[in-house]
């Protein structure tokens, strides 16, 4: 029979680790629930969004403060969900309460192509982020609609933001997926 480990015991283990440790900060909100995604986010609701970023997340950052000040923290990854639902000011408010955050060398954020802006990229640059993941999946409108993924208004706008991210020093990655629309011959021709 396994012994149940308490929150305090887990926290003590994290405080005492000498192993490089990455920190994942989850943004649980999505404006849609893509049918292909295994990590179904919570549909965006302004009140819940506020409670999460203004109350819950600051309390968790405070609770894990001793861990987050460890010299063994080797990076931060913001994913979800859709972290780019945060405004630049909301990003600053969050980043400012994370201990030693600005000096951390490795920081990555997932960017939803329907919600990101140059102002957000400027904010990430201000806080020394080095990687953005541009969540494109595909530009095929039929596949995006089938999988309940929002369609970017303007593909050139997405490309312009990628060029801008590169121009201010970000490494940009993307997750391009093959999304089957049910007509494999047509899907392969489109690819």
C-alpha positions in Angstrom: 0.0 0.0 0.0 1.3 3.4 -1.0 1.8 6.1 1.6 -0.1 9.3 0.8 2.3 12.2 0.4 1.2 15.6 1.7 1.5 18.9 -0.1 4.1 20.0 2.5 6.2 17.0 1.8 6.1 17.6 -2.0 7.0 21.2 -1.4 9.9 20.2 0.8 11.2 17.8 -1.9 11.0 20.6 -4.5 12.8 23.0 -2.2 15.7 20.6 -1.6 16.2 19.3 -5.2 19.5 19.9 -6.8 18.2 18.9 -10.2 17.5 21.5 -13.0 13.8 22.3 -12.8 11.6 23.8 -15.4 8.4 25.6 -14.3 5.2 25.3 -16.4 2.6 28.0 -15.8 -0.8 26.9 -17.2 -3.3 29.2 -18.8 -6.5 27.1 -18.6 -8.7 29.3 -20.8 -9.6 28.9 -24.5 -12.0 30.7 -26.7 -12.9 27.3 -28.3 -12.4 23.7 -27.4 -10.6 22.2 -30.4 -11.7 18.6 -31.0 -8.1 17.4 -31.7 -6.7 18.7 -28.4 -6.1 16.3 -25.5 -5.9 19.3 -23.0 -9.4 20.7 -23.1 -9.2 24.2 -21.8 -12.0 25.9 -19.9 -14.0 28.1 -22.2 -13.1 31.7 -21.6 -15.2 33.5 -19.0 -14.1 37.0 -18.0 -15.0 36.5 -14.3 -13.1 33.2 -14.0 -10.2 34.6 -16.0 -9.9 37.5 -13.5 -10.2 35.2 -10.5 -7.4 32.9 -11.9 -4.9 35.7 -12.7 -5.8 38.1 -9.9 -6.3 35.6 -7.1 -5.5 31.9 -7.7 -2.2 32.2 -9.7 -0.7 34.8 -7.3 -1.5 32.6 -4.3 0.2 29.6 -6.1 3.3 31.7 -6.9 3.5 32.8 -3.3 3.0 29.2 -2.0 5.9 28.0 -4.3 8.0 31.1 -3.6 10.8 29.1 -2.0 11.0 26.8 -5.0 10.8 29.6 -7.5 13.8 31.3 -5.9 16.0 28.2 -6.2 19.1 28.5 -8.4 18.0 25.2 -10.0 15.1 26.7 -11.8 16.2 26.6 -15.4 13.2 27.9 -17.4 9.6 28.9 -17.6 7.0 27.6 -20.1 3.7 29.3 -20.4 1.1 27.2 -22.2 -2.4 26.1 -22.0 -5.0 27.0 -23.0 -4.3 30.3 -24.5 -1.8 32.4 -22.5 -2.1 35.1 -25.1 -5.6 36.0 -23.8 -3.6 38.1 -21.3 -3.1 41.7 -22.2 0.4 43.1 -22.1 -0.4 44.7 -18.7 -1.8 41.4 -17.4 1.4 39.7 -18.5 3.5 42.4 -16.7 1.4 41.9 -13.5 2.0 38.2 -13.6 5.7 38.3 -14.5 6.4 40.9 -11.8 5.3 38.6 -8.9 7.4 35.6 -10.0 10.7 35.7 -8.0 13.8 36.3 -10.1 11.8 36.1 -13.3 13.3 38.8 -15.4 16.8 37.4 -14.9 15.8 33.8 -15.9 17.4 33.0 -19.2 15.0 30.4 -20.6 11.4 31.6 -21.1 8.9 30.3 -23.7 5.3 31.2 -24.4 2.7 29.6 -26.7 1.1 32.2 -28.9 -2.4 31.7 -30.4 -2.4 33.1 -33.9 -5.9 34.7 -33.3 -4.9 36.4 -30.1 -1.4 37.6 -30.3 0.0 41.1 -31.0 3.2 43.0 -31.5 2.5 44.7 -28.1 2.5 41.3 -26.4 5.7 40.3 -28.2 7.3 43.6 -27.0 6.2 42.8 -23.4 7.8 39.3 -23.7 11.0 40.9 -25.0 10.9 43.3 -22.1 10.9 40.3 -19.7 13.7 38.5 -21.6 11.6 35.7 -23.2 13.6 33.9 -25.8 11.2 31.5 -27.5 7.6 31.8 -28.8 5.6 28.9 -30.1 3.3 30.1 -32.8 0.3 27.8 -32.6 -0.5 27.7 -36.3 -1.6 24.0 -36.7 -2.7 24.7 -40.3 -3.9 27.5 -42.5 -6.5 25.2 -44.1 -9.9 26.8 -43.2 -11.8 23.5 -43.8 -9.6 21.6 -41.4 -9.7 24.4 -38.8 -13.4 24.6 -38.9 -13.8 20.8 -38.7 -11.6 20.7 -35.6 -13.3 23.7 -34.0 -10.1 25.7 -34.2 -10.5 29.5 -34.7 -9.4 30.7 -38.2 -7.0 33.6 -38.3 -8.5 36.6 -39.9 -5.4 37.3 -42.0 -2.7 34.8 -42.8 -0.3 37.7 -43.8 -0.9 39.2 -40.4 0.2 36.0 -38.8 3.3 35.9 -41.0 4.0 39.6 -40.2 3.9 38.8 -36.4 6.3 35.9 -37.0 8.7 38.2 -38.9 8.4 40.8 -36.2 9.1 38.2 -33.4 12.2 37.1 -35.3 13.3 40.8 -35.9 13.3 41.5 -32.1 15.3 38.3 -31.3 12.8 35.6 -30.6 13.4 32.0 -31.7 10.0 31.1 -33.2 8.7 27.6 -33.4 5.4 26.3 -34.7 3.2 23.3 -34.3 2.0 22.4 -37.8 -0.5 19.5 -37.8 -2.0 17.3 -40.5 -5.7 17.6 -39.7 -7.8 15.0 -41.6 -11.0 16.5 -43.2 -12.3 13.0 -44.2 -11.1 13.2 -47.8 -7.5 11.9 -47.6 -6.7 12.4 -51.3 -7.8 16.1 -51.1 -6.0 16.5 -47.8 -2.7 15.2 -49.2 -3.1 17.5 -52.3 -3.6 20.5 -50.1 -0.5 19.7 -48.1 
